[in-house]
Every structure is written in C-alpha cells, then in structure tokens.
C-alpha cells in the first residue's frame, strides 16, 4: 500500500510511520503550514496534485483535518485519521460525513457521540507505544543519573489559558458560577460534569462576553468551544499546580515543562525535554511519574500513560473510565483520587520500592505485549478493509 502522510507537530506520527513501513507499506510525507484546518484552497490544490501524480492508496493524518478530507473526497481516495486529542473541534465539521473518511478515535465517549450523529466510518482505537524504540534508547543511555528523582511530571501547566483574560470581563455572577463548576470538576474523578453545567441560560449570558469564531461548514457550538478551549485548560492548570505545590511540601518534585513555575518555590524546575530522546529517560529514572489527564478527554487514556509504561516507569495517574479495560489498577499502574489521596500514595510508593518496581515491570510487560503500534495499525487496516 502506498500512503501519503501529512506531518505536523503530533508526537506519535514517527512511530505510526515506522509501523506502516515495518508492515510493508510505502510512506511519503507532506509538510505544510495550515492557516485553517477547514478551508485552504492552496493546500487542497497541493495535496490533490500529489495524490494524482503518485497514485496513493490512502492519505493518513494524526488527528482529523476537514481540508484534507475534502481534498480526498474530490480526488476519490481514502482519508484515514487517528485522533490523539479530544475533543477535536475540527471533527465538528460537515466534512466528517464524507464517504472517503475512515476515522479512528482514542476516546470511546467521542466515538459513541459521532456514531450517534450518523458518522458511519468511525471506530474506537486506543493509543499505543513503541516499546522497542524506547528499549533502544535505554540500552544506549549513559546519562540516566541526570534524570533521577523521586517524583516527576512532564507536561504543560497551561498557565497561558484564555479564561484568565476573559474572567476580568465577566460579571460577578458568571465568574462565581464558572469558578464553582471548575471546583466541582476538580473534585470528581473519571467523569466530566462541565458540559451539563453549561445550560442554555448560562450560555445565553456568556454570548455577550465571549465571541464564537466559526469557519464555514463547522457545527461546533458555544458550549463545546467554551468547555474545551477555555474551561478545560483552566481546570487542567488549577489541578496540576495545586497537586504539584502540595506534593512539593513533602517530597522532592521535578517538573519538566515549558511553563513558568517561578512562583512554585519548592518545585525543582528542570526545563523542557525532547519527546523522542529525553522524555523516556525521565520516565525510567524517576521513582514516580505523574499523569493528570486534561478533563477535555472524557474517558480515553492519554498518550503520556502509554509512554510512561512503555519506558518502564512507575505511573501514578488520575482515574479514567477506560483504564480498567486495559490495565489492572494496583498491578500495572496506580490511580489517585484527589490531592490528598495522591499525597498519601506518593509517600507509600516512595517507601515501598519492591512493590513500586513490580508494578512498573507489570505495566511495561502489558503494553509491550498487547498495546504496541503493530497491533494497533493491523487492527486499523483490518477495519478499513472490512468497511
């Protein structure tokens, strides 16, 4: 099979491309900045020219792009996408019903939502990890000591969120309401309550202060945009900062991030790390690795979980509804429920090394055997063939 892959900043595209090649397929790449995910006549022209001149069997992207779907529709070629973010605002577009689409999403709630809308060619496909690649990094690593630590978090703190700018313009009632909604969400694990709290009355009031920008063909609405791009990022900031500050009162905490942590006095700021060459070493060398799933991901398991386990690291994560379908809690990884529970479990596993290492080994073996890219891509290609 001859595949054209659109490359952008997604972390896992290299692993997917390598897997296609290992399975005997040929992969070409196209890289181009997109001013709009929805409409770009110039990009459509470029991609259609590539399709017609090379006789590709399909176009593949990580995440969904309406402009590519429409180009594939015009060219009469399959468009295959696999999401790693949720919800994708770009999926709430009339092009999602194009017959050329073969959409795979890592979040089962998201899958069910689009099936109910009438999207036929959409399937649930969890994310994965290339353990062989990570093993090779570890075998060649001579600098693991540089990354050693008790507790580590790798990721954004979302301090540059749009809610902080908007909040100043909101009336006192709406500010109080949204603050209460976010606080309630922070106290609930494994479920998203923000969406039902954005009632028609609240959204009606919000329209005066929040301008919704929609492109042609999009059917995303104010509630979806506001709960994800505004409240979702703010909730993630509060949760991560609150947890890291509390942990730093008792334990040595390393944070690897581009975010500003100057006001987090006890945190050991380690700068950002390269996803491909450095991040796996952090996960392997740290005694405890933390995962905080952004609430926009309603049920799915984010990429960080797979990456920690595939690196042989011990994972302490918030609960997600899909975790029990793939992992045994307390055997492959450990879940926490709120800041106090997190603090207690960090203390426990720092002082129970044998148990901690056994859990890390079990999680590693689980993803190596069952949740690798070879298995995922084979499942994807089989679904496309059967459709």
GIMO-V46573 format. One record per helix or strand of 3 or more residues. SS is the DSSP state (h for helix, s for strand). FROM is the first residue (numbers start at 1). LEN is the number of residues. Records with the same first field share a line. If there is no record, write none. Layout:
# GIMO-V46573
SS: FROM-LEN + FROM-LEN
This chain:
# GIMO-V46573
s: 2-6 + 26-6 + 58-5 + 78-5 + 101-5 + 122-3 + 149-6 + 253-4 + 286-6 + 315-4 + 333-4
h: 13-10 + 41-14 + 66-10 + 89-3 + 94-4 + 108-10 + 131-10 + 144-4 + 162-6 + 172-15 + 194-4 + 200-7 + 222-27 + 279-7 + 303-8 + 323-4 + 338-13 + 353-18 + 373-14
